[in-house]
């Protein structure tokens, strides 16, 4: 397992948090996603070999948010 912390830009409410969480959980290999509105970040645990940080960032961007 690997853990990635990704800065997420553009979240303004708990609805945004739910959208980002749902997008990350849909990525194959993700075992958990903890998204924080206060910290503007997502901490994601995933299986190496099934998912990459690039996959995670793409899922966030596809949900309509920016990553740093």
Secondary structure, DSSP 8 states (H G I E B T S, - for coil): -EEEEEEEES--SHHHHHHHHHHHHTSTTEEEEEEETTTTEEEEEE-BTTB-HHHHHHHHHHTT-EE-
